[in-house]
Amino acid sequence: MHAPTLSSQFSTPAMDEVFSVSRQMEYMTRFEWALLFSLEANGIASSGAASAMEPLLDAKFVDPLSLAEEERLAGNLAIPFVRALTGAVRLRDEEAARYVHLGATSQDVLDTALVLQMRDALALLRSDLQRLEGALAQLAREHAGTILSGRTWLQDGPPVTLGLKIAGLLAALRRHQERLEAAGTRAIVLQFGGAVGTLAALGDKGTAVSAVLAQKLELAEPLLPWHTQRDNLVELATCLGLLVGTLGKMARDVSLLMQTAVGEVFEPAAEGRGGSSTMPHKRNPVASAAILAIATRVPALVSTLLHAMIQEHERGLGGWQAEWKTLPEIFCLTAAALSRANEIADGLEVDQDRMKANLEATNGLVLTEAVSVALAEFVGRAQAHELMERAAKKAIQSKKHLRAVLLEMPEIRQHLSDSEVDHLLDPKNYLGSAQEFIERVLGGADASH
């Protein structure tokens, strides 16, 4: 559980609830109830056994605090939980209590409860991701023609459009959605193998019990138990890490564009948002800061899961346990990052006048490539590049606009007229395929590459 003071930064209330102790207990109980149902359906448990457990599905029969103490001694939560559940069932049906947890092991109930929690978590993330995609698509449409400097190595380069920047982000998010769907299909599956993955305690009915159990929990059934084969879980966590990385990229760009010397876009304004305790004039990129903090933390957590894959034989020692807090934390952090990204996208403020002013402040230097490409048709690429290097250097030293410098150079004038120079130095004439790229993304064309 996250401390309340940190929850707003590193999780969301909905995701905290998904990975709460109460939700875990409910799903552990549901696993045991579905198992009892399956045992009964396969003629192993007594008739009515599952019905005896049904009133306990809200998991109110157990006190999480008392379980925590027992968990420390037992090594995992399932052992004291099953003991408490068996006792609660016994009070209702002595015969049914004999079959509680039959054929299963602690890891079965804990892993399957986690899978059910992850199913809920993915539904939340899917909803927030779709919301973000919708907001970004709208911004890309609105700003398809909003021109600003492209930046390379944090230096101004040729012009791009804000719509293009946003379309790039949107295409990446769609790829993440595809990855999450595919990884979720592989990870959201039943875990049921018994002590060493053979279901030997069920004799020749192991696979039949497993099939009914999976159906009752509305989970896919894997080819075989995966106690120490954790690749599907880690794949899903890695996909979340990739998503958070893209959200971090978004936050980095927004915060850089919010810098005082740039001032081209801003996070939404609100009373008390982004202020400073000592500098009343400041407007800090608080949502971006939260996302960047998350994007800094998640890679190490994914790395933990990658390290934890090296588990021993049929049941792991330490690696499995390392997942217990790590995987839920990745989900919680991802939910928080998506929430803050939605805040930014829903209320992004764009200063087009500042973008234009920043472009003009370069005195045309960001369009040296445009002029060089045009000159190359007459003098070749190498000479054109050399000429524009000289022109740029002169413009910087003299603090003149590049246009004035070009019109003073005979080597330029003999090939380009005044109107041609003006055309080349107009940012809107050097956007290449930007509009087509935006339309590809907004038109729903394949953005997977």
N, C-alpha and C positions, 0 to 999 in steps of 0.2 A: 504494500500500500504506500502511496505517496503522501508525504506530509502536506496538509492543506495549503501551506504557504508556497509550496512549489508546484502544486497541481496545475495552476493556471498557466504556468510557463512550460511545463514538461509533460502534460497530459491534458485530457478533456474529461469532464464529468462522466460522459457516456462511456468512454474507454476505461476509466477507472472502475466503473460499475461492471463492465464485462470481465475485468480481471480481479474483481473483488473476491474475498474469501467466501462470501455468501454465494456468488455465482458458481464458484468452483465446487462448493459443497453440493449445490443443487445438481450440477452436472455429474458429479461423482455418484450421487444418489440415483440419478436417472440411468447411468450406466449399470449400476447394480440391479435396478428394477428391470431394465431391458434384458439383462442377463438372466434374471430369474424367470422372466416371461419366456425367454428362449429355451431355458432348461425345462420349463413346464411344457412348452409346445413340442419338445422332442422326447417327452415321456421320461425325463430324468427327475424333475422336481415334482412334488405333490400338487394335485389340482388345487387351484386357488392361491398358490404361493405368491404369485406376482400381485394379486389383489390385496394381499396382506400388507404389502409394502407401499401400495399406492398412496395411502394417507400421509406417508413420510416424504413425498417427493419435494416438499418445500424445504427439506433439510432442517426444520426447526428442532428436530430431536437432538441436535448436537450443539455443544458450546465451543465455538472456535478457540476461545482463550484456553480452555482446558485441553483441547487437542494440541495446541501449540507446545505445551509442556511435554505431552506424551510424544509428540513428533520428534523432539530433540533426542529423546532416548531411543525411539524406534528406528530413526533414520529416514523416515518419510511419513507423510501425512496419512497415507492410505491405511496403514496398519491400525492406528487408533480409531480411524474413521470406520473401518469395517467392523471393528469390535463394537463400537457404539451403535452402528446400524443393526448389527446382528442382535444386540440386546433389545433394541427398540422393536424389531420384528418379532422377537420371542415373546414380548408382552402381548402381541396380537395373535400370533400363531406359532406355537412351539415347533410344529412340523416344518413350516416354511423356513424357519430360522436355520434349519439344518443345511439348506441349500444356498444360503447367501454367499456370494463370492466363489461358488464352486467352479473350478476350472480356471479361474483368473489368478493373476498375480498383481501385486501393488502397482507395478508399472502400467498394467493394462488400464486400470481405473484412472490413474493420474494422467497418462498420455491421452486417453480418449476424452477425458474432461477438458484437457487443454485443447484438443482438436475442436471440441464443441465451442469453447470460448473463442478460438481463432475464427471459427465460422461466423460468429456474431461480430467479431472485430473487423473481419474483411467486409462485411455488409456495411458497417459504419464508414470504413475507409472508401469503399466504392461510392457511397453517396456523396462524401465530401470531395472526392476526386472528380466526379461528374459535375458537381457544382462549380469547382474550380475551372474545369475545362470549358463550361458554358460561359463563365465570366471572361475568361481569356479570349475565347472566340469573339465575343462581343467587342472587347478592346482591340483585337486585331482588325476587325472590320472598321471600327471607328477611326483607327489610326494607320490604316493601310498607306495613306499618303502623308503622314506626319513625319517630316524629315528632321534628322538630327545627325550629328557626327557619329560615324562608326569609330570605335576605339580599338586600337591594337597595341599591346604592351602598355596600356593605360595612356596612350598618346592618341590625339585626334587623327583619324584617317578619313578616307572618302565617306560620303554620306550614305546612310541607310535610312530605313523608316522604322518608327516605333512598332508598326504593325508587323514588320519582318522579325524583329526581336521577339515579339510576343508569339508569333506563329512558330518560331523555333522551339520555344518553351512548350507550346501547346502540342506540337508533334511529339516531343519527348514524353510528355505526360500520357499521351495516348499509347505510346510504346510500353510505358510502365503499367498501364491498365491491362494491356494484353499479357504482359509477363505475370502480373498478379493473378489474372484469371487462370492462366496455364499452371502456374505454381500452386495455386489454391486447389485446383483439381487433383493434383498429386498429393498434396499435404493433408487435405481434409478427408481423411480415411480412418476407419476403425483401427484401434490397436487391441488385439486379443490373441495371446499366444501362450498364456500360462507360464510356468516357471522358466522354461528354456525355449519357448517358441514352438512346442510340439503339440500342445493341448492334450497331452497324454492322459491327464486326469479324467478326460471325458471319453476315453476309449475310442471307439470307432465313430462317435458322433460329434467329434470336435468341429469339423468343417460345417456340419449342419447347424450346430449351435451358433457358430460364428455368422453364418448367413442370416439367420433370423435376428440375431443381435444387431447386425449392421442395418437391416431393414427397419427395425424398431426405432433405431436412433437416427434414421434417414441419412446414413453415411454410406459412402462407397466402401466396399470390402477389398482390401489389398490382396495381392497374390499370396502373401504370407506375412506373418508378424514381422515388425521392423524395430524390435527393441534396441538393437545397436547399429542399425542402418539409418542414420539420421539425415540423409541427404535431402529428403523432401522438405523437412522442416527448415533446414539451413538454406535451401534454395529460396523458400518463401521469405525468410529473414533477409537474405541477400537482395531480393527484389525490393523489399522495403528500404534497404540501405541505398539502392540505386535511386528510388523515388525521392528519398530525403536529400540525396546529393543534388538532384535537379532542383528541388525546392531551395536548397542552399545557393545554387547558382542564381536563381531568381532573386533571392534576398540580397546577394552580393551586388548584383547589378542595380537593384532599386536603391540600396544604400549608397552606392557610388554616384548614382544620378541625383541623389538628394544632397550631396556635399555642397557646402556653401558656394564654392567656386563654380559649381555646375548648375545645380538648382533646376533641373529639367523635369523631373517627376517627384512626387511626394506621396508618402503613405497618407491615408485619410486623416483629416484633422478631427479632433474631438476635445472636449473640455477635459483637461488633466492628462492628455495623451502626449507622450514624448517630451515632457518638460524636463528641466534641470533643477536640481536643488539649489544651485548657486547662480545660474545664468538664465535669466528670464526670457532671453531672446531665442533660446534654442528650440529646435523641433527635431527631436531625435528619432531615428528609424527603429522604433521599439519592436515592431513585429519582425522586421528583418533581423534584428539582434537575436531575438528568441529563436528564429529559424536557424541562424548561423550557429548558435550554441548547440542546437540539436544536431545539426549536420556535422559538428565537430565530435559529438559524443557517439553517434550511431555506428560509425565505422569500427570503432574499437569493440562495441558490443557484437557486431557481426563477426568480427575476428574471434571473439570468445567462442561463438558457436562453431566456427570453423575448426578451432583447436579442439573443441569438445567432441568432434566427430570421431576422434580416435579412441573408440571404446572397446573394452576387452570382451572377447568371446561372445557369449550369448546375452550377457547382462553387464552393463558398464558400471564402473566404480569411479565416481567423481565427475565424469563427463556429462552423464545424464543429469546429475544434480546441478551442474553449472548452468543448465538451460532454464531451470525453474523460474528464476527472477529475470534472466537475461532476455528471453524471448518476449514475455509480456512487456518489459520495459521498451523494447524496440517498437512494439505496437503502440504503446502510449506516446512515445516520442514522435512517431510518425503522425499520429492523430493530432498532436499539438502543432506540428509543423504545417499540416494541411489546414488546420483551423486558422493559423496566422496568415498563411498564404491566401486564404479566401478573404480575410480582412483586407489585405492589400489589394487584391484584384477587384473586390466589390467597390472600393472607394478610391482607387488610384487617381491622383490629381496630376494632370499633364500641363506643363507650361510651354506651349508652342512658341510663344514670343521669345522665351529664354533660349529655346533650341535654336531658333533663327539667329538670335544675337550671338550665341556661342559659335555658330558656324561662321558668321561674318567676322567675328573677332580674330579668326585665323588669317584674315586678309587673303583669302583664296588659296592658301597653301594646301588645304586638304584635297584640292582638285588638281594637284600637280600630275597625278597619275592620268587623269582624263586628258590633259594637254599632251602628255608624253605619248599616250596611245595614238592620238591624232597625228602628232608629229612623226611618229614612227613610219607612217605610210609614205612619207616623203624622204626621210633621212635614215631610216632603219632604227631598230630598238636601242642599240647601244648609244648612238649619237643623240637620239632623242632623250634618253635618260640623262646623259651628261649635260645636255643643254638645260634640262629642267632642274638638275642639281645646282647649276650655276645661277639660274633664275631664282630658285628658292633661297639660296644663300644671300643673294643680293637683296631680295625682298626682306629677309630677316634683319640684315645689317642696316638697311636704309629705313626700315619700318614702313615701307611702301606696300600698297596692295599689289598682289601678284600681277594683276591686269596691267598696272602701270609699268611694271618691270618688263613684262612680255612685249608690250608695245614699243619699248625702247630698244629691243634687241633685233637687229637686222636679220639674224638667223631665224627668228620667229616670224617676222613680218613678211618675209619673202614666201612663206608658206601658208600663213593664217591671217585672215582679215580681221578687222576690229569686231565685226559681228560674229565671226566664228570663234574668236577668243571669248566674247561675252557668252556665247552659247555653251562653250566648254566649261566656263566658270560658274554656270548656274547649277546648283546642286540637284535640282529636279531632273536635269538631263543626264545625270550619271548614277542612275539607280539600277541599271542593268535589268536583271530578271526578278527583282524584288517583288513586284506585283504578281508575277506569275507564280512565284514560290508561295506567296500568301494565299493565292486562290487555290493552289493545290491542297493546302492544309485545310482551308475553310470549306473547300468543296468536297471534303471527305475522301480525297484520293489517298492512296496508300502512303502513310507517313511512317512506315516501319523501317525506312532505310535512310 
